[in-house]
Amino acid sequence: MADKLKEAFQRLSKNIPKGGMPSGGGGGGGAAKAATSAATSLLAAGALGYGAYNSVYSVDGGHRAVVFNRLIGMKPTVYSEGLNFNIPWFERPYIY
């Protein structure tokens, strides 16, 4: 049994070309490029989704909101009820 296995590996090693694949070198990698492209696209879509989700806030009826900006401090505008927008991480609404 071990001899047959050894013979099979020797025949297999004779059939493998020396110096790489017969495609001419540098070829292939299509699956790796596709996986990298898919991962990059997924990361970009996730970042856009995160930004869109965190850039909108809602002020309920009868309430008001002020926005704290990390760069300039409290903004002078008081926001009324409804859908309002802010810049994620830089601005934070305080609803009262």
Salt bridges, closest charged atoms under 4 A:
GLU81 OE1 - ARG64 NH1 3.28
GLU91 OE2 - LYS75 NZ 2.57
